[in-house]
Amino acid sequence: MALFQESDLQHTPDELEFFAEDELITIIPHFSLPTRDSIIHGIQGEWGPFEPSVAIDVPIWMAIYLFKRKQCDIKPPEWMQVDALREAYESERHEPNDFMPLPNHYLEIAHVLLIDAKGCFSSAKEYMETRDLVDQLRRLRSNKINDGLAVLAGPMTAKLNNVCAMEINTIRPFFLGAQNRYLKLSKMDEGAGPAARQSTQEDDTQPTERRNLGR
């Protein structure tokens, strides 16, 4: 039986996006709540106070819900600014053996905002540049991961610092398969071990026949 089942441990992109929507993002509400403190009290925490034109941080899922109903503006995170993405891309290009630090769910967050909140970008040009830079960054990092996996051979440590959730998810089957094969080989060695050792010991106790070197 396999140590890890790929179907149990690998998430779908939709599942990862669902997890990412719990991350916080800044919004500018267009409303106030008809309560004493204008705060939403939820299972996962409290958010607010909701006052017009006062920036607050809320989960992404709440921001998208309010944005679609024209109840708020969404402020894209700093790392999603065009200049920040361009700088991250250049840093990735000049460091072929390292990954630049990015939010763990940067791909999922970018996808949600680019698809469900296009209006949060100041212009169509900014939207297109952001979309293109995120895609370039994704492809560059993916190529670096694939290049690193291609040279793995024998016992070694794989350095995966700053690899993000979606990126880890894409290479998970490779490592699960390698771990399962290692487990199978280990069990085979354990099963053959005692018999092999006994055979070796018996061979050592048998008298050695002298070779006749005479002609």
C-alpha positions as CSV (number, residue, x, y, z in Angstrom):
1,M,0.0,0.0,0.0
2,A,1.3,3.4,-0.9
3,L,2.5,5.6,2.0
4,F,0.7,8.7,0.4
5,Q,-2.3,8.7,-1.9
6,E,-2.0,11.5,-4.4
7,S,-5.8,12.0,-4.5
8,D,-5.8,12.5,-0.7
9,L,-3.0,15.1,-0.5
10,Q,-3.2,17.1,-3.8
11,H,-5.6,20.0,-3.8
12,T,-7.4,21.3,-6.9
13,P,-6.8,24.9,-8.0
14,D,-10.3,25.7,-6.8
15,E,-9.6,24.4,-3.3
16,L,-6.4,26.4,-3.1
17,E,-8.3,29.5,-4.2
18,F,-10.9,28.8,-1.5
19,F,-8.2,28.7,1.1
20,A,-6.6,31.9,-0.3
21,E,-9.8,33.9,0.1
22,D,-9.3,33.9,3.9
23,E,-6.3,36.2,3.4
24,L,-6.9,39.8,4.3
25,I,-7.2,42.7,1.8
26,T,-7.9,46.4,2.2
27,I,-11.2,47.8,1.1
28,I,-12.8,51.3,1.2
29,P,-16.5,50.8,2.2
30,H,-19.3,52.8,0.7
31,F,-21.6,52.2,3.6
32,S,-21.9,52.0,7.4
33,L,-23.6,49.3,9.4
34,P,-26.8,50.1,11.4
35,T,-25.2,48.8,14.6
36,R,-23.6,50.6,17.5
37,D,-20.0,49.7,16.6
38,S,-20.4,49.1,12.8
39,I,-18.5,45.9,13.3
40,I,-19.3,42.4,11.8
41,H,-18.9,39.7,14.4
42,G,-18.2,36.4,12.7
43,I,-17.0,32.9,13.6
44,Q,-13.5,33.6,12.3
45,G,-13.2,37.1,13.9
46,E,-14.4,40.6,13.8
47,W,-14.2,43.0,10.9
48,G,-14.8,46.7,10.8
49,P,-15.8,49.3,11.7
50,F,-17.5,49.8,8.4
51,E,-17.6,53.6,7.7
52,P,-17.8,55.3,4.3
53,S,-14.3,56.1,2.9
54,V,-12.5,54.6,5.9
55,A,-10.1,51.8,4.9
56,I,-10.3,48.5,6.7
57,D,-9.0,45.0,6.2
58,V,-11.4,42.1,5.5
59,P,-11.1,38.6,4.1
60,I,-10.9,38.4,0.3
61,W,-14.2,36.5,0.0
62,M,-16.0,39.3,1.9
63,A,-14.2,42.0,-0.3
64,I,-15.4,40.3,-3.5
65,Y,-18.9,39.9,-2.2
66,L,-19.1,43.6,-1.3
67,F,-17.3,44.7,-4.5
68,K,-19.8,42.9,-6.8
69,R,-22.6,44.7,-5.0
70,K,-20.9,48.1,-5.4
71,Q,-20.6,48.4,-1.7
72,C,-16.8,49.0,-1.6
73,D,-13.6,49.6,-3.5
74,I,-10.8,47.1,-3.3
75,K,-7.2,48.2,-2.9
76,P,-4.9,45.7,-4.6
77,P,-2.0,44.6,-2.3
78,E,1.4,46.3,-2.6
79,W,3.0,43.2,-4.1
80,M,0.5,43.4,-6.9
81,Q,1.5,46.9,-8.0
82,V,3.1,46.9,-11.5
83,D,6.4,48.2,-10.2
84,A,6.6,45.6,-7.5
85,L,5.8,42.8,-9.9
86,R,8.4,44.0,-12.4
87,E,11.0,44.1,-9.6
88,A,10.1,40.6,-8.5
89,Y,10.3,39.3,-12.0
90,E,13.8,40.9,-12.5
91,S,15.0,39.5,-9.2
92,E,13.8,36.0,-10.2
93,R,15.6,36.3,-13.5
94,H,18.9,37.2,-11.9
95,E,18.7,34.5,-9.2
96,P,18.4,31.2,-11.1
97,N,18.9,29.0,-8.0
98,D,16.7,30.9,-5.5
99,F,13.0,31.9,-5.3
100,M,12.0,35.4,-4.3
101,P,9.7,35.7,-1.3
102,L,6.1,36.2,-2.4
103,P,2.8,35.7,-0.5
104,N,2.0,32.0,-0.1
105,H,-1.2,32.3,-2.2
106,Y,0.0,35.0,-4.6
107,L,-1.2,33.1,-7.7
108,E,-4.7,32.4,-6.3
109,I,-5.1,36.0,-5.0
110,A,-4.0,37.5,-8.3
111,H,-6.4,35.2,-10.2
112,V,-9.4,36.2,-7.9
113,L,-8.7,39.9,-8.4
114,L,-8.0,39.7,-12.1
115,I,-11.2,37.7,-12.7
116,D,-13.7,38.9,-10.1
117,A,-12.5,42.5,-9.4
118,K,-11.2,44.0,-12.6
119,G,-12.6,47.3,-11.6
120,C,-10.1,47.6,-8.7
121,F,-7.4,48.5,-11.1
122,S,-7.0,52.2,-12.0
123,S,-7.0,51.6,-15.8
124,A,-7.2,49.0,-18.5
125,K,-3.5,49.4,-19.1
126,E,-2.7,48.7,-15.4
127,Y,-4.9,45.6,-15.5
128,M,-3.2,44.3,-18.6
129,E,0.3,44.9,-17.3
130,T,-0.6,43.3,-14.0
131,R,-2.0,40.3,-15.7
132,D,1.0,39.9,-18.0
133,L,3.5,40.3,-15.2
134,V,1.8,37.8,-13.0
135,D,1.8,35.3,-15.8
136,Q,5.5,35.9,-16.7
137,L,6.4,35.5,-13.0
138,R,4.4,32.3,-12.8
139,R,6.1,30.8,-15.9
140,L,9.6,31.8,-14.8
141,R,9.2,30.3,-11.4
142,S,7.7,27.1,-12.9
143,N,10.7,26.8,-15.3
144,K,13.1,27.1,-12.3
145,I,11.2,24.4,-10.5
146,N,11.3,22.0,-13.5
147,D,15.0,22.7,-14.0
148,G,15.7,21.9,-10.4
149,L,13.7,18.6,-10.5
150,A,15.5,17.6,-13.7
151,V,18.9,17.5,-12.0
152,L,17.7,15.5,-8.9
153,A,19.7,12.2,-8.8
154,G,20.5,10.1,-5.8
155,P,20.3,11.2,-2.2
156,M,20.2,14.9,-1.9
157,T,18.3,17.8,-0.3
158,A,15.8,19.7,-2.4
159,K,15.8,23.4,-1.6
160,L,12.2,24.8,-1.9
161,N,12.4,28.0,0.1
162,N,9.8,30.6,-0.9
163,V,7.9,28.1,-3.1
164,C,4.2,29.0,-2.9
165,A,1.1,26.9,-2.3
166,M,0.1,26.5,-6.0
167,E,3.6,25.8,-7.0
168,I,4.1,23.1,-4.3
169,N,0.8,21.6,-5.4
170,T,2.1,21.1,-8.9
171,I,5.2,19.2,-7.8
172,R,3.6,17.2,-5.0
173,P,2.9,14.1,-7.2
174,F,6.6,13.9,-8.1
175,F,7.7,13.8,-4.4
176,L,4.8,11.5,-3.4
177,G,5.7,9.1,-6.2
178,A,9.4,9.1,-5.1
179,Q,8.4,8.6,-1.4
180,N,6.1,5.7,-2.3
181,R,8.9,4.0,-4.4
182,Y,11.3,4.4,-1.6
183,L,8.9,2.8,0.9
184,K,8.4,-0.2,-1.4
185,L,12.1,-0.7,-1.8
186,S,12.6,-0.4,1.9
187,K,10.0,-3.1,2.6
188,M,11.6,-5.4,0.0
189,D,15.0,-4.9,1.7
190,E,13.5,-5.7,5.1
191,G,11.9,-8.8,3.8
192,A,15.0,-10.1,2.2
193,G,17.3,-9.0,4.9
194,P,17.2,-11.9,7.4
195,A,17.4,-14.6,4.7
196,A,20.2,-12.8,3.0
197,R,22.1,-12.5,6.2
198,Q,21.6,-16.2,7.1
199,S,22.8,-17.3,3.7
200,T,25.9,-15.1,4.0
201,Q,26.6,-16.6,7.5
202,E,26.3,-20.1,6.2
203,D,28.7,-19.4,3.3
204,D,31.2,-18.1,5.8
205,T,31.1,-21.3,7.9
206,Q,31.6,-23.7,5.0
207,P,35.2,-25.0,4.6
208,T,37.0,-23.4,1.7
209,E,38.2,-25.9,-0.9
210,R,41.9,-25.5,-1.7
211,R,42.8,-25.0,-5.3
212,N,45.3,-27.4,-6.7
213,L,47.9,-25.2,-8.3
214,G,50.0,-28.2,-9.6
215,R,50.1,-28.9,-13.3
